[in-house]
Amino acid sequence: MATNSKQPKGRDGVLSSLNVTIEALNLAKEISGITPAKAAFGSVSALLTVVRVRSFPFDSGPQVHGCSGLDDQRTGVR
């Protein structure tokens, strides 16, 4: 018997996982009664939202840019 996986694959799977995680963190922030926990859940949720919006193309991998010189001289890894 062949089993067909219903899980999204590739980039869609990653974005789906990020969306679920962000929603779970937002729910935890609303439910939590501890102020520092609310701040932590909100910060992580915001960070994951930025990662979701600015996700890099997975086909080519992440691109590394470095500025290790003074006055914005590009002498580092590219």
Phi and psi restraints in degrees (range 20) as a CNS / XPLOR table:
assign (resid 1 and name C) (resid 2 and name N)
       (resid 2 and name CA) (resid 2 and name C) 1.0 -89.1 20.0 2
assign (resid 2 and name N) (resid 2 and name CA)
       (resid 2 and name C) (resid 3 and name N) 1.0 134.7 20.0 2
assign (resid 2 and name C) (resid 3 and name N)
       (resid 3 and name CA) (resid 3 and name C) 1.0 -106.9 20.0 2
assign (resid 3 and name N) (resid 3 and name CA)
       (resid 3 and name C) (resid 4 and name N) 1.0 129.0 20.0 2
assign (resid 3 and name C) (resid 4 and name N)
       (resid 4 and name CA) (resid 4 and name C) 1.0 -99.4 20.0 2
assign (resid 4 and name N) (resid 4 and name CA)
       (resid 4 and name C) (resid 5 and name N) 1.0 120.2 20.0 2
assign (resid 4 and name C) (resid 5 and name N)
       (resid 5 and name CA) (resid 5 and name C) 1.0 -78.1 20.0 2
assign (resid 5 and name N) (resid 5 and name CA)
       (resid 5 and name C) (resid 6 and name N) 1.0 133.9 20.0 2
assign (resid 5 and name C) (resid 6 and name N)
       (resid 6 and name CA) (resid 6 and name C) 1.0 -93.9 20.0 2
assign (resid 6 and name N) (resid 6 and name CA)
       (resid 6 and name C) (resid 7 and name N) 1.0 1.7 20.0 2
assign (resid 6 and name C) (resid 7 and name N)
       (resid 7 and name CA) (resid 7 and name C) 1.0 -78.0 20.0 2
assign (resid 7 and name N) (resid 7 and name CA)
       (resid 7 and name C) (resid 8 and name N) 1.0 135.8 20.0 2
assign (resid 7 and name C) (resid 8 and name N)
       (resid 8 and name CA) (resid 8 and name C) 1.0 -66.4 20.0 2
assign (resid 8 and name N) (resid 8 and name CA)
       (resid 8 and name C) (resid 9 and name N) 1.0 146.9 20.0 2
assign (resid 8 and name C) (resid 9 and name N)
       (resid 9 and name CA) (resid 9 and name C) 1.0 -112.7 20.0 2
assign (resid 9 and name N) (resid 9 and name CA)
       (resid 9 and name C) (resid 10 and name N) 1.0 159.2 20.0 2
assign (resid 9 and name C) (resid 10 and name N)
       (resid 10 and name CA) (resid 10 and name C) 1.0 69.9 20.0 2
assign (resid 10 and name N) (resid 10 and name CA)
       (resid 10 and name C) (resid 11 and name N) 1.0 -141.1 20.0 2
assign (resid 10 and name C) (resid 11 and name N)
       (resid 11 and name CA) (resid 11 and name C) 1.0 -64.0 20.0 2
assign (resid 11 and name N) (resid 11 and name CA)
       (resid 11 and name C) (resid 12 and name N) 1.0 -37.2 20.0 2
assign (resid 11 and name C) (resid 12 and name N)
       (resid 12 and name CA) (resid 12 and name C) 1.0 -62.5 20.0 2
assign (resid 12 and name N) (resid 12 and name CA)
       (resid 12 and name C) (resid 13 and name N) 1.0 -36.6 20.0 2
assign (resid 12 and name C) (resid 13 and name N)
       (resid 13 and name CA) (resid 13 and name C) 1.0 -66.3 20.0 2
assign (resid 13 and name N) (resid 13 and name CA)
       (resid 13 and name C) (resid 14 and name N) 1.0 -40.1 20.0 2
assign (resid 13 and name C) (resid 14 and name N)
       (resid 14 and name CA) (resid 14 and name C) 1.0 -66.1 20.0 2
assign (resid 14 and name N) (resid 14 and name CA)
       (resid 14 and name C) (resid 15 and name N) 1.0 -45.4 20.0 2
assign (resid 14 and name C) (resid 15 and name N)
       (resid 15 and name CA) (resid 15 and name C) 1.0 -65.5 20.0 2
assign (resid 15 and name N) (resid 15 and name CA)
       (resid 15 and name C) (resid 16 and name N) 1.0 -36.9 20.0 2
assign (resid 15 and name C) (resid 16 and name N)
       (resid 16 and name CA) (resid 16 and name C) 1.0 -64.3 20.0 2
assign (resid 16 and name N) (resid 16 and name CA)
       (resid 16 and name C) (resid 17 and name N) 1.0 -42.4 20.0 2
assign (resid 16 and name C) (resid 17 and name N)
       (resid 17 and name CA) (resid 17 and name C) 1.0 -64.2 20.0 2
assign (resid 17 and name N) (resid 17 and name CA)
       (resid 17 and name C) (resid 18 and name N) 1.0 -40.8 20.0 2
assign (resid 17 and name C) (resid 18 and name N)
       (resid 18 and name CA) (resid 18 and name C) 1.0 -62.5 20.0 2
assign (resid 18 and name N) (resid 18 and name CA)
       (resid 18 and name C) (resid 19 and name N) 1.0 -43.2 20.0 2
assign (resid 18 and name C) (resid 19 and name N)
       (resid 19 and name CA) (resid 19 and name C) 1.0 -61.3 20.0 2
assign (resid 19 and name N) (resid 19 and name CA)
       (resid 19 and name C) (resid 20 and name N) 1.0 -43.8 20.0 2
assign (resid 19 and name C) (resid 20 and name N)
       (resid 20 and name CA) (resid 20 and name C) 1.0 -64.0 20.0 2
assign (resid 20 and name N) (resid 20 and name CA)
       (resid 20 and name C) (resid 21 and name N) 1.0 -43.1 20.0 2
assign (resid 20 and name C) (resid 21 and name N)
       (resid 21 and name CA) (resid 21 and name C) 1.0 -64.6 20.0 2
assign (resid 21 and name N) (resid 21 and name CA)
       (resid 21 and name C) (resid 22 and name N) 1.0 -42.4 20.0 2
assign (resid 21 and name C) (resid 22 and name N)
       (resid 22 and name CA) (resid 22 and name C) 1.0 -62.5 20.0 2
assign (resid 22 and name N) (resid 22 and name CA)
       (resid 22 and name C) (resid 23 and name N) 1.0 -43.5 20.0 2
assign (resid 22 and name C) (resid 23 and name N)
       (resid 23 and name CA) (resid 23 and name C) 1.0 -63.8 20.0 2
assign (resid 23 and name N) (resid 23 and name CA)
       (resid 23 and name C) (resid 24 and name N) 1.0 -39.7 20.0 2
assign (resid 23 and name C) (resid 24 and name N)
       (resid 24 and name CA) (resid 24 and name C) 1.0 -64.9 20.0 2
assign (resid 24 and name N) (resid 24 and name CA)
       (resid 24 and name C) (resid 25 and name N) 1.0 -40.8 20.0 2
assign (resid 24 and name C) (resid 25 and name N)
       (resid 25 and name CA) (resid 25 and name C) 1.0 -66.2 20.0 2
assign (resid 25 and name N) (resid 25 and name CA)
       (resid 25 and name C) (resid 26 and name N) 1.0 -39.6 20.0 2
assign (resid 25 and name C) (resid 26 and name N)
       (resid 26 and name CA) (resid 26 and name C) 1.0 -63.7 20.0 2
assign (resid 26 and name N) (resid 26 and name CA)
       (resid 26 and name C) (resid 27 and name N) 1.0 -39.5 20.0 2
assign (resid 26 and name C) (resid 27 and name N)
       (resid 27 and name CA) (resid 27 and name C) 1.0 -66.1 20.0 2
assign (resid 27 and name N) (resid 27 and name CA)
       (resid 27 and name C) (resid 28 and name N) 1.0 -42.7 20.0 2
assign (resid 27 and name C) (resid 28 and name N)
       (resid 28 and name CA) (resid 28 and name C) 1.0 -62.6 20.0 2
assign (resid 28 and name N) (resid 28 and name CA)
       (resid 28 and name C) (resid 29 and name N) 1.0 -36.9 20.0 2
assign (resid 28 and name C) (resid 29 and name N)
       (resid 29 and name CA) (resid 29 and name C) 1.0 -64.1 20.0 2
assign (resid 29 and name N) (resid 29 and name CA)
       (resid 29 and name C) (resid 30 and name N) 1.0 -40.8 20.0 2
assign (resid 29 and name C) (resid 30 and name N)
       (resid 30 and name CA) (resid 30 and name C) 1.0 -69.1 20.0 2
assign (resid 30 and name N) (resid 30 and name CA)
       (resid 30 and name C) (resid 31 and name N) 1.0 -38.3 20.0 2
assign (resid 30 and name C) (resid 31 and name N)
       (resid 31 and name CA) (resid 31 and name C) 1.0 -77.3 20.0 2
assign (resid 31 and name N) (resid 31 and name CA)
       (resid 31 and name C) (resid 32 and name N) 1.0 -33.6 20.0 2
assign (resid 31 and name C) (resid 32 and name N)
       (resid 32 and name CA) (resid 32 and name C) 1.0 -63.5 20.0 2
assign (resid 32 and name N) (resid 32 and name CA)
       (resid 32 and name C) (resid 33 and name N) 1.0 139.3 20.0 2
assign (resid 32 and name C) (resid 33 and name N)
       (resid 33 and name CA) (resid 33 and name C) 1.0 -102.6 20.0 2
assign (resid 33 and name N) (resid 33 and name CA)
       (resid 33 and name C) (resid 34 and name N) 1.0 -1.0 20.0 2
assign (resid 33 and name C) (resid 34 and name N)
       (resid 34 and name CA) (resid 34 and name C) 1.0 -99.9 20.0 2
assign (resid 34 and name N) (resid 34 and name CA)
       (resid 34 and name C) (resid 35 and name N) 1.0 122.3 20.0 2
assign (resid 34 and name C) (resid 35 and name N)
       (resid 35 and name CA) (resid 35 and name C) 1.0 -58.9 20.0 2
assign (resid 35 and name N) (resid 35 and name CA)
       (resid 35 and name C) (resid 36 and name N) 1.0 -46.2 20.0 2
assign (resid 35 and name C) (resid 36 and name N)
       (resid 36 and name CA) (resid 36 and name C) 1.0 -62.5 20.0 2
assign (resid 36 and name N) (resid 36 and name CA)
       (resid 36 and name C) (resid 37 and name N) 1.0 -33.5 20.0 2
assign (resid 36 and name C) (resid 37 and name N)
       (resid 37 and name CA) (resid 37 and name C) 1.0 -67.6 20.0 2
assign (resid 37 and name N) (resid 37 and name CA)
       (resid 37 and name C) (resid 38 and name N) 1.0 -40.1 20.0 2
assign (resid 37 and name C) (resid 38 and name N)
       (resid 38 and name CA) (resid 38 and name C) 1.0 -60.1 20.0 2
assign (resid 38 and name N) (resid 38 and name CA)
       (resid 38 and name C) (resid 39 and name N) 1.0 -42.2 20.0 2
assign (resid 38 and name C) (resid 39 and name N)
       (resid 39 and name CA) (resid 39 and name C) 1.0 -65.1 20.0 2
assign (resid 39 and name N) (resid 39 and name CA)
       (resid 39 and name C) (resid 40 and name N) 1.0 -41.0 20.0 2
assign (resid 39 and name C) (resid 40 and name N)
       (resid 40 and name CA) (resid 40 and name C) 1.0 -66.1 20.0 2
assign (resid 40 and name N) (resid 40 and name CA)
       (resid 40 and name C) (resid 41 and name N) 1.0 -45.6 20.0 2
assign (resid 40 and name C) (resid 41 and name N)
       (resid 41 and name CA) (resid 41 and name C) 1.0 -62.3 20.0 2
assign (resid 41 and name N) (resid 41 and name CA)
       (resid 41 and name C) (resid 42 and name N) 1.0 -40.8 20.0 2
assign (resid 41 and name C) (resid 42 and name N)
       (resid 42 and name CA) (resid 42 and name C) 1.0 -66.0 20.0 2
assign (resid 42 and name N) (resid 42 and name CA)
       (resid 42 and name C) (resid 43 and name N) 1.0 -39.9 20.0 2
assign (resid 42 and name C) (resid 43 and name N)
       (resid 43 and name CA) (resid 43 and name C) 1.0 -66.6 20.0 2
assign (resid 43 and name N) (resid 43 and name CA)
       (resid 43 and name C) (resid 44 and name N) 1.0 -44.6 20.0 2
assign (resid 43 and name C) (resid 44 and name N)
       (resid 44 and name CA) (resid 44 and name C) 1.0 -66.4 20.0 2
assign (resid 44 and name N) (resid 44 and name CA)
       (resid 44 and name C) (resid 45 and name N) 1.0 -39.0 20.0 2
assign (resid 44 and name C) (resid 45 and name N)
       (resid 45 and name CA) (resid 45 and name C) 1.0 -62.3 20.0 2
assign (resid 45 and name N) (resid 45 and name CA)
       (resid 45 and name C) (resid 46 and name N) 1.0 -43.1 20.0 2
assign (resid 45 and name C) (resid 46 and name N)
       (resid 46 and name CA) (resid 46 and name C) 1.0 -64.6 20.0 2
assign (resid 46 and name N) (resid 46 and name CA)
       (resid 46 and name C) (resid 47 and name N) 1.0 -40.9 20.0 2
assign (resid 46 and name C) (resid 47 and name N)
       (resid 47 and name CA) (resid 47 and name C) 1.0 -63.3 20.0 2
assign (resid 47 and name N) (resid 47 and name CA)
       (resid 47 and name C) (resid 48 and name N) 1.0 -44.3 20.0 2
assign (resid 47 and name C) (resid 48 and name N)
       (resid 48 and name CA) (resid 48 and name C) 1.0 -66.2 20.0 2
assign (resid 48 and name N) (resid 48 and name CA)
       (resid 48 and name C) (resid 49 and name N) 1.0 -32.1 20.0 2
assign (resid 48 and name C) (resid 49 and name N)
       (resid 49 and name CA) (resid 49 and name C) 1.0 -64.5 20.0 2
assign (resid 49 and name N) (resid 49 and name CA)
       (resid 49 and name C) (resid 50 and name N) 1.0 -40.8 20.0 2
assign (resid 49 and name C) (resid 50 and name N)
       (resid 50 and name CA) (resid 50 and name C) 1.0 -63.8 20.0 2
assign (resid 50 and name N) (resid 50 and name CA)
       (resid 50 and name C) (resid 51 and name N) 1.0 -41.9 20.0 2
assign (resid 50 and name C) (resid 51 and name N)
       (resid 51 and name CA) (resid 51 and name C) 1.0 -62.8 20.0 2
assign (resid 51 and name N) (resid 51 and name CA)
       (resid 51 and name C) (resid 52 and name N) 1.0 -41.3 20.0 2
assign (resid 51 and name C) (resid 52 and name N)
       (resid 52 and name CA) (resid 52 and name C) 1.0 -64.3 20.0 2
assign (resid 52 and name N) (resid 52 and name CA)
       (resid 52 and name C) (resid 53 and name N) 1.0 -44.6 20.0 2
assign (resid 52 and name C) (resid 53 and name N)
       (resid 53 and name CA) (resid 53 and name C) 1.0 -70.0 20.0 2
assign (resid 53 and name N) (resid 53 and name CA)
       (resid 53 and name C) (resid 54 and name N) 1.0 -37.9 20.0 2
assign (resid 53 and name C) (resid 54 and name N)
       (resid 54 and name CA) (resid 54 and name C) 1.0 -108.2 20.0 2
assign (resid 54 and name N) (resid 54 and name CA)
       (resid 54 and name C) (resid 55 and name N) 1.0 41.3 20.0 2
assign (resid 54 and name C) (resid 55 and name N)
       (resid 55 and name CA) (resid 55 and name C) 1.0 -73.0 20.0 2
assign (resid 55 and name N) (resid 55 and name CA)
       (resid 55 and name C) (resid 56 and name N) 1.0 140.5 20.0 2
assign (resid 55 and name C) (resid 56 and name N)
       (resid 56 and name CA) (resid 56 and name C) 1.0 -85.2 20.0 2
assign (resid 56 and name N) (resid 56 and name CA)
       (resid 56 and name C) (resid 57 and name N) 1.0 158.3 20.0 2
assign (resid 56 and name C) (resid 57 and name N)
       (resid 57 and name CA) (resid 57 and name C) 1.0 -67.2 20.0 2
assign (resid 57 and name N) (resid 57 and name CA)
       (resid 57 and name C) (resid 58 and name N) 1.0 127.6 20.0 2
assign (resid 57 and name C) (resid 58 and name N)
       (resid 58 and name CA) (resid 58 and name C) 1.0 -75.8 20.0 2
assign (resid 58 and name N) (resid 58 and name CA)
       (resid 58 and name C) (resid 59 and name N) 1.0 -17.1 20.0 2
assign (resid 58 and name C) (resid 59 and name N)
       (resid 59 and name CA) (resid 59 and name C) 1.0 -67.3 20.0 2
assign (resid 59 and name N) (resid 59 and name CA)
       (resid 59 and name C) (resid 60 and name N) 1.0 -40.9 20.0 2
assign (resid 59 and name C) (resid 60 and name N)
       (resid 60 and name CA) (resid 60 and name C) 1.0 -98.1 20.0 2
assign (resid 60 and name N) (resid 60 and name CA)
       (resid 60 and name C) (resid 61 and name N) 1.0 -10.1 20.0 2
assign (resid 60 and name C) (resid 61 and name N)
       (resid 61 and name CA) (resid 61 and name C) 1.0 81.6 20.0 2
assign (resid 61 and name N) (resid 61 and name CA)
       (resid 61 and name C) (resid 62 and name N) 1.0 173.4 20.0 2
assign (resid 61 and name C) (resid 62 and name N)
       (resid 62 and name CA) (resid 62 and name C) 1.0 -71.5 20.0 2
assign (resid 62 and name N) (resid 62 and name CA)
       (resid 62 and name C) (resid 63 and name N) 1.0 146.1 20.0 2
assign (resid 62 and name C) (resid 63 and name N)
       (resid 63 and name CA) (resid 63 and name C) 1.0 -102.5 20.0 2
assign (resid 63 and name N) (resid 63 and name CA)
       (resid 63 and name C) (resid 64 and name N) 1.0 133.9 20.0 2
assign (resid 63 and name C) (resid 64 and name N)
       (resid 64 and name CA) (resid 64 and name C) 1.0 -106.0 20.0 2
assign (resid 64 and name N) (resid 64 and name CA)
       (resid 64 and name C) (resid 65 and name N) 1.0 128.0 20.0 2
assign (resid 64 and name C) (resid 65 and name N)
       (resid 65 and name CA) (resid 65 and name C) 1.0 -125.0 20.0 2
assign (resid 65 and name N) (resid 65 and name CA)
       (resid 65 and name C) (resid 66 and name N) 1.0 135.9 20.0 2
assign (resid 65 and name C) (resid 66 and name N)
       (resid 66 and name CA) (resid 66 and name C) 1.0 -133.4 20.0 2
assign (resid 66 and name N) (resid 66 and name CA)
       (resid 66 and name C) (resid 67 and name N) 1.0 146.0 20.0 2
assign (resid 66 and name C) (resid 67 and name N)
       (resid 67 and name CA) (resid 67 and name C) 1.0 -127.4 20.0 2
assign (resid 67 and name N) (resid 67 and name CA)
       (resid 67 and name C) (resid 68 and name N) 1.0 94.2 20.0 2
assign (resid 67 and name C) (resid 68 and name N)
       (resid 68 and name CA) (resid 68 and name C) 1.0 -104.5 20.0 2
assign (resid 68 and name N) (resid 68 and name CA)
       (resid 68 and name C) (resid 69 and name N) 1.0 -5.1 20.0 2
assign (resid 68 and name C) (resid 69 and name N)
       (resid 69 and name CA) (resid 69 and name C) 1.0 -91.9 20.0 2
assign (resid 69 and name N) (resid 69 and name CA)
       (resid 69 and name C) (resid 70 and name N) 1.0 175.7 20.0 2
assign (resid 69 and name C) (resid 70 and name N)
       (resid 70 and name CA) (resid 70 and name C) 1.0 -84.1 20.0 2
assign (resid 70 and name N) (resid 70 and name CA)
       (resid 70 and name C) (resid 71 and name N) 1.0 157.0 20.0 2
assign (resid 70 and name C) (resid 71 and name N)
       (resid 71 and name CA) (resid 71 and name C) 1.0 54.5 20.0 2
assign (resid 71 and name N) (resid 71 and name CA)
       (resid 71 and name C) (resid 72 and name N) 1.0 38.7 20.0 2
assign (resid 71 and name C) (resid 72 and name N)
       (resid 72 and name CA) (resid 72 and name C) 1.0 61.2 20.0 2
assign (resid 72 and name N) (resid 72 and name CA)
       (resid 72 and name C) (resid 73 and name N) 1.0 32.5 20.0 2
assign (resid 72 and name C) (resid 73 and name N)
       (resid 73 and name CA) (resid 73 and name C) 1.0 -75.2 20.0 2
assign (resid 73 and name N) (resid 73 and name CA)
       (resid 73 and name C) (resid 74 and name N) 1.0 128.7 20.0 2
assign (resid 73 and name C) (resid 74 and name N)
       (resid 74 and name CA) (resid 74 and name C) 1.0 -90.6 20.0 2
assign (resid 74 and name N) (resid 74 and name CA)
       (resid 74 and name C) (resid 75 and name N) 1.0 89.4 20.0 2
assign (resid 74 and name C) (resid 75 and name N)
       (resid 75 and name CA) (resid 75 and name C) 1.0 -115.7 20.0 2
assign (resid 75 and name N) (resid 75 and name CA)
       (resid 75 and name C) (resid 76 and name N) 1.0 2.3 20.0 2
assign (resid 75 and name C) (resid 76 and name N)
       (resid 76 and name CA) (resid 76 and name C) 1.0 -93.6 20.0 2
assign (resid 76 and name N) (resid 76 and name CA)
       (resid 76 and name C) (resid 77 and name N) 1.0 -158.9 20.0 2
assign (resid 76 and name C) (resid 77 and name N)
       (resid 77 and name CA) (resid 77 and name C) 1.0 -70.5 20.0 2
assign (resid 77 and name N) (resid 77 and name CA)
       (resid 77 and name C) (resid 78 and name N) 1.0 141.3 20.0 2
